[in-house]
Amino acid sequence: MNRSIPLMTALLSLAPAAAFAHPHIFVEARLEVVAGADGSVEELRNVWRFDEVFSSSVVMDFDKNTDLKLEPNELAQVGKTVKQSLADYDYYMNLTVNGKNVTVQQPDIIHVDYKNGQLLMFFAVKPAEKMPLKGRLTFGVYDPTLYTSIDFPTDNELATVGDGFKACKHQVVRPDADEVISQNKQSLTDAFFNDPTGTNMSKLFATRLEITC
């Protein structure tokens, strides 16, 4: 059993090579944007379900007692590894307020489970600065390296929670890749396709929730 390749080497694949500029890992996600009593965004709750192929590779890497399943302590180690590794990537969160990017704080913990052959992760993050429910806000989840495809199966998987959103309008935007490329020919250079991380243009392709208050 090969344990030489750590989880995040596969998940992030940081090498700037053209072969890596397309998804190798597939995630079905849910994002809940929670409004606080003070009229701003309180936290963002995430649920990620990984594809079976990648999930099985995680079992191989973290199954220390080789019983072909992940014990609670092994699941905790997966969560700890992901928490440390995704910090530089803002946990794939893409938040803006009136066009201004907003980063997030580290989650307290990333909970991990393994059911029916698939790895599940649950965690909540808070904006690093106040996000008042005023103007135009966007919320998305994407991997800037394009190595991991994060998909929301239905629009209902991008949800708002709390009375603060009652006066707001929202819509889920699913960009068409061909249209994005056509509209951004000047920006999407060869450098983007060879190293998406270096250009930060991959967010143009990401599904997002737009809210106007």
Disulfide bonds with the S-S distance in Angstrom:
Cys168-Cys213 1.99
